[in-house]
Amino acid sequence: MSGIQKRATQQLATVYKAPQGDHSHPSADEIYQRVRQTLPRISLGTVYRNLQRLVEERKIRMLLLGERVARYDPVLAAHDHFICQQCGRVEDLLLEQGHQVNLQPLIERGFTVLTHSFAIHGLCQQCGQVQGRKSRTKRAQGSSMPKAGTAELRERRKSMGYEA
């Protein structure tokens, strides 16, 4: 298909505009619902095809963040993500880009690395507040989780490579 000029359509422009300015990283279904407000007769298949084209043209990014549903990101600049394990909310993170990742072992084993991203998994503020209420209740009843700052927690973090 190289050499064939693909024409810009109103559908493509509307699909492109749908995630712009939105840092929630919407799924194709969410984008479809937004586009239908402007183009009520558009099909889900057309939205998927236009999203794929926008990804191929590097106008948006497709993200697979540990789930089966692809999400779309209008921010092309290098950045990382926070993912809430409870509700699935995704937030952009602008971390210092000084952290080095050694990809050489993968390359030596024949892998081709195209890109990489860093994702932090945890609980968003809203889910954390709910979890905090539940945790306080469990602690009052006696919990088996090590408390922050304890030798047990430090040893556990060390065994996972978080502390030297």
For each residue, the residues with C-beta under 8 A, 3 or more apart:
1: 4
2:
3:
4: 1
5:
6: 53
7:
8: 12 13
9: 12 13
10: 13 14 39
11: 14 15 35 39 42 46 50
12: 8 9 15 16 50 53 54
13: 8 9 10 16 17
14: 10 11 17 18 35 38 39 42
15: 11 12 18 31 35 47 50 51 54
16: 12 13 20 50 54 59 60
17: 13 14 20
18: 14 15 22 26 31 34 35
19: 22 25 26 31 60 72 73 74
20: 16 17 74
21: 74
22: 18 19 25 26 74
23: 75 91 92
24: 89 90
25: 19 22 63 65 71 72 73 81 90
26: 18 19 22 30 31 34 71 72
27: 30 31 69 70 71 72
28: 31 32 44 47 48 51 69 70 72
29: 32 33 44 69
30: 26 27 33 34
31: 15 18 19 26 27 28 34 35 47 51 72
32: 28 29 35 36 42 44 47
33: 29 30 36 37
34: 18 26 30 31 37 38
35: 11 14 15 18 31 32 38 39 42 47
36: 32 33 39 40 42
37: 33 34 40
38: 14 34 35
39: 10 11 14 35 36 42
40: 36 37
41:
42: 11 14 32 35 36 39 46 47
43: 46 47
44: 28 29 32 47 48
45: 48 49
46: 11 42 43 49 50
47: 15 28 31 32 35 42 43 44 50 51
48: 28 44 45 51 52
49: 45 46 52 53
50: 11 12 15 16 46 47 53 54
51: 15 28 31 47 48 54 55 60 62 72
52: 48 49 55 56
53: 6 12 49 50 56 57
54: 12 15 16 50 51 57 59 60
55: 51 52 58 59 60 61 62 72
56: 52 53
57: 53 54
58: 55 76
59: 16 54 55 76
60: 16 19 51 54 55 72 73 74 76
61: 55 72 73 74 75 76
62: 51 55 70 71 72 73
63: 25 70 71 72 73 81 90 117
64: 67 70 71
65: 25 71 81 83 90 119
66: 83 119 121
67: 64 88
68:
69: 27 28 29
70: 27 28 62 63 64
71: 25 26 27 62 63 64 65 90
72: 19 25 26 27 28 31 51 55 60 61 62 63
73: 19 25 60 61 62 63
74: 19 20 21 22 60 61
75: 23 61 79 92
76: 58 59 60 61
77:
78: 97
79: 75 92 93 94 95
80: 92 93 94 95 117 118 119 120
81: 25 63 65 90 91 92 93 117 118 119 120
82: 90 91 93 119 120 121 122 124
83: 65 66 88 89 90 119 120 121 122
84: 87 88 89 90 122 123 124 127
85: 121 122 123 127
86: 123 124 127 130 131
87: 84 124 126 127
88: 67 83 84
89: 24 83 84 124 127
90: 24 25 63 65 71 81 82 83 84
91: 23 81 82 124
92: 23 75 79 80 81
93: 79 80 81 82 118 120
94: 79 80
95: 79 80 99 118
96: 99
97: 78
98:
99: 95 96 118
100:
101: 116
102: 105
103: 106 107 113 116
104: 107 108
105: 102 108 109
106: 103 109 111 113
107: 103 104 110 111 112 113
108: 104 105
109: 105 106
110: 107
111: 106 107
112: 107
113: 103 106 107 116
114:
115:
116: 101 103 113
117: 63 80 81
118: 80 81 93 95 99
119: 65 66 80 81 82 83
120: 80 81 82 83 93
121: 66 82 83 85
122: 82 83 84 85 128
123: 84 85 86 127 128 131
124: 82 84 86 87 89 91 127 128
125: 128 129
126: 87 129 130
127: 84 85 86 87 89 123 124 130 131
128: 122 123 124 125 131 132
129: 125 126 132 133
130: 86 126 127 133 134
131: 86 123 127 128 134 135
132: 128 129 135 136
133: 129 130 136 137
134: 130 131 137 138
135: 131 132 138 139 143
136: 132 133 139 140
137: 133 134 140 141
138: 134 135 141 142 143
139: 135 136 142 143
140: 136 137
141: 137 138
142: 138 139
143: 135 138 139
144:
145:
146: 150 152 153 156
147: 150 153
148: 153
149: 153 154
150: 146 147 153 154
151: 154 155
152: 146 155 156
153: 146 147 148 149 150 156 157
154: 149 150 151 157 158 163
155: 151 152 158 159
156: 146 152 153 159 160
157: 153 154 160 162 163
158: 154 155 161 162 163 164
159: 155 156
160: 156 157
161: 158
162: 157 158
163: 154 157 158
164: 158
